[in-house]
């Protein structure tokens, strides 16, 4: 699958898909997030209201999704300059669980030799250069 196959999404579209296909009711999700009424869940998934940053963790836990992915998606959509500044300040990108596992597999595959990675312009082919 090429990188172009993956389309960026909005917080609302992502949450709408997760919530609509999940088994948990909006009432339960709202309770998990500390919202007194489920209409907040509905407004966030419809894009009427932004997901408050302090609710990213509780919502991710409630929906059993990666909190880092939801945080990154939220920050990139709502405050991209702030998110870029945070990553610049810490000197690295914040990795999701899947990305972290990919890095671990790379290290295992290369016997932790820091092998070069070569990508074509189309990004369809990735090759490791073992020295």
N, C-alpha and C positions, 0 to 999 in steps of 0.2 A: 504494500500500500504506500503510495507516495505521500509526501508531506502536504501536497496540494489537496489531497483527499480530505484532510481534516479542515473543517470550517470553524472559524471562531464563532463563539456564541455570546449571547448576553446573559447576565445573571438571571433575568426573568425567564428567558427561554430555557436555560439549563434547569432552573428550579421547577419550572412548569412540567418539563419532561419527567424529572425525578419524582415529583409529588404526584402527578397524574398516574404514573405507572406503579407507584408504591402501594404498600398495603396499609400504611399508617394514615389515619384521618387527619384532616386539617385541624381539628379540635385537639388531637393528641400532639401534633407538631407545635401548635401555638402554646400549649401547656409546657412542653419541653423547653421552649424558648422564653417562657415567662411572660408571654403575651396573654392578657385576660380574655381576648376574643379571637376566634380563628380568622376574622376578616383581615387581620394584618398579614397572615400567610397568603391569602388570596390577593391582596394588593401588591405584595412583593412579587409573587409569581406572574402577575399581570403586568408588572413594570410600572404600576401607578405610584408605588413607593419604593425607595431604595432600601436595600437590606442594610440595617444598621451594623456597623463594623463589630460592635460588641455582641451581636447575635450570630456572627459567622460560626463561631465554635459550637454553641448550643444547637444551631440549625444543622450543621454538618453531622454532629453526633446523633441528632434525632433522625436524620435521613440516612445515616450510615454511609456517608460519603467522605472523601478526603478533605479535611479542613483546610489544608494548604492550597489545594486546587480552588476551593470556593473563595478563600481569602485572596488569592492571586487574581481570580476572575473579577471579584468585587473591586479590588483596588485598581486594577487596570482599566475597568470601565468607569469608575466613579472619580478616582483621583490618580490618574496615570503618572503625573509628575511627582507626586509624593511617593508612589510606589517605586519609581525609578530612583529617587533620591535615597530611599531606604536600602534598596539593593546595592546602590553605589556605596553607601556608608558602611555596609557590612562586607562589601567586597565580593559578593557572590549572589547568584540567583537563589531564590528559595525553592527547594525541590519538593515535589509531591512524593508520596510514597512510591508510586510506580517509577518515577524518575530516579529516585534514590536506589531502587532495586536494579534499574538499568545500569547505573554507575557501578554498583557492586558487582554485577555480572561482567561488565567491561574490565574491572580490576582483576576478577578471577580469570577471565579469558586471556588477559595479557600477562598473567602472573605478576600483576602490579608493577609492570615495567614502564608505564606511561607512554605506550606506543602512540605514534601519530595516527590521527584519523583523517582520511581523505574522503571528501564528498564531491560528487560531480555537480555541475551547475544545476541540474534538475533535482538534485537531492534524492534521487531514486536509488542510488547506489552508495553505500558506505563501505569503505575498506579500511582495515587496520594495517598499518605498516609496521611490521615487527622487525626490529633491528637487533 
